Amino acid sequence: MQNTFDKTQSYEREAEILKVLGHPIRLKIVAGLLSEACNVKKIWECLGLPQATVSQHLALLKNKGIIEGRRSGVEVYYSVISEQARLTIEALFKSPTPK
């Protein structure tokens, strides 16, 4: 198989997703949200982190288009909307096939 480099592809969006997911807390948040939508309280309780810390990470993930918040009464439930982020997380945590 011959390697070729695509000069027309910028890879900007992909690099941005990798950069955002490169932080351990954000990686944990996105991996968790792939299982189920959660509100901020459940996320910070599960991670054992201060609410302010989790909120800052959620805001960044939301601004980068990786997650979205859906209001239900007074609570906001977050879920992953980026297909690229989902595929990246799945590839990272996929069990290696035995040889």
MOCORJO-V432327 format. One record per residue. RES is the residue in three letters. SS is DSSP state (alpha for helix, beta for strand, coil for the rest). OMEGA is omega in whole degrees, -180 to 180 (* if undefined). NEAR is the number of other C-alpha atoms within 10 Angstrom. Layout:
BEGIN
RES & SS & OMEGA & NEAR
RES & SS & OMEGA & NEAR
END
This chain:
BEGIN
MET & coil & -177 & 3
GLN & coil & 177 & 3
ASN & coil & 174 & 5
THR & coil & 178 & 6
PHE & coil & -179 & 6
ASP & coil & -180 & 8
LYS & coil & -177 & 6
THR & coil & -179 & 6
GLN & coil & -177 & 7
SER & coil & -179 & 9
TYR & coil & -180 & 9
GLU & alpha & -178 & 9
ARG & alpha & 180 & 11
GLU & alpha & 179 & 12
ALA & alpha & 179 & 11
GLU & alpha & 178 & 12
ILE & alpha & 179 & 18
LEU & alpha & 179 & 15
LYS & alpha & -180 & 10
VAL & alpha & -180 & 17
LEU & alpha & -178 & 21
GLY & coil & 178 & 11
HIS & coil & -176 & 11
PRO & alpha & -180 & 9
ILE & alpha & 180 & 16
ARG & alpha & 177 & 18
LEU & alpha & 178 & 17
LYS & alpha & -179 & 14
ILE & alpha & -178 & 24
VAL & alpha & 178 & 21
ALA & alpha & 178 & 20
GLY & alpha & -179 & 17
LEU & alpha & 175 & 20
LEU & alpha & 179 & 18
SER & alpha & -180 & 10
GLU & coil & 174 & 12
ALA & coil & -177 & 19
CYS & beta & 172 & 19
ASN & beta & -175 & 18
VAL & alpha & -179 & 19
LYS & alpha & 180 & 15
LYS & alpha & -179 & 13
ILE & alpha & -178 & 22
TRP & alpha & 175 & 17
GLU & alpha & -179 & 12
CYS & alpha & -178 & 11
LEU & alpha & -179 & 14
GLY & coil & -179 & 10
LEU & coil & 176 & 12
PRO & coil & -179 & 12
GLN & alpha & -179 & 15
ALA & alpha & 179 & 11
THR & alpha & 180 & 11
VAL & alpha & -180 & 20
SER & alpha & 178 & 15
GLN & alpha & 179 & 12
HIS & alpha & 178 & 17
LEU & alpha & 180 & 23
ALA & alpha & 179 & 14
LEU & alpha & 179 & 14
LEU & alpha & 179 & 20
LYS & alpha & -180 & 17
ASN & alpha & 180 & 11
LYS & coil & 176 & 15
GLY & coil & -180 & 14
ILE & coil & 178 & 21
ILE & beta & 172 & 23
GLU & beta & 177 & 20
GLY & beta & 178 & 19
ARG & beta & -177 & 14
ARG & beta & 175 & 11
SER & beta & -174 & 9
GLY & coil & 180 & 6
VAL & coil & -178 & 5
GLU & beta & 175 & 13
VAL & beta & 178 & 16
TYR & beta & -177 & 17
TYR & beta & 177 & 23
SER & beta & -179 & 22
VAL & beta & 178 & 23
ILE & coil & -178 & 16
SER & coil & 178 & 15
GLU & alpha & 179 & 10
GLN & alpha & 179 & 14
ALA & alpha & 179 & 23
ARG & alpha & -180 & 17
LEU & alpha & 179 & 10
THR & alpha & 180 & 17
ILE & alpha & 180 & 17
GLU & alpha & 179 & 13
ALA & alpha & 179 & 11
LEU & alpha & -173 & 11
PHE & alpha & 178 & 9
LYS & coil & 178 & 9
SER & coil & 178 & 8
PRO & coil & 178 & 8
THR & coil & 180 & 5
PRO & coil & 180 & 4
LYS & coil & * & 3
END
